[in-house]
Amino acid sequence: MFRLPITIVVLALISFSYSQVTSSGQCGDRTSVRHMKNFNLERFSGNNASWYLVYSLSAANCEIINYAVTSNVTLHMISQLKNLRLGTNGAWLERYGEVTWQPGSNRRGVLSLVLGNVAAPFIFRVLGTDYVNYNIQYRCINVDSSTKREFLYVMSRRNALSTSMDGLVQRIIRANGLGGLSQGDFLNQSFRLQITIAM
């Protein structure tokens, strides 16, 4: 009776784990990582316009996310996900979540995502967005006293970034001290996702 919702939550958690890098050190070691200031939640939602995953730490995921404003600090999220590594034959999965903006005093770009039945929220820093061409989100969790797990996503309103936007995104990632991720696993051209929507 409860197998399908449990399966969806497990698949969602697995998909998050595929967009990560585990390395030595602690999240606090990333002193250059800064959330953007003067973030605008309503513009970020784009009136429910789609965000397409164009870069992640794994080529396994195709993801399309839509946000609908539910209050001045909350969004409802619908994510359509295709993960080719899960043995799903490329089937699209849909998951839902609630996003809470944590603006603080300078309207910082910090988002808390509660996904389905997962108790602990996922905290993301929005490193940069122009609300139309790109948004860059970063998340880090300490695994233990000597290891951290990092997640980095770049999304666009289209299924690919232009050359100029690609250069801007890479500059923002490097300015946040994450150039090692972008040069190694993240922005390697072999990991670029050219998403074709066939649902």
Secondary structure, DSSP 8 states (H G I E B T S, - for coil): --HHHHHHHHHHHHHHHHTEEEEES-GGG-TT----SS--HHHHHGGG-EEEEEE-S-TTEEEEEEEEE-SSSEEEEEEEEEEGGGTSTT-EEEEEEEEEE--TTTT--EEEEEETT-SS-EEEEEEEE-SSS-EEEEEEEEEETTEEEEEEEEEESSSS--HHHHHHHHHHHHHTT-HHHIIIIIS-GGG--------
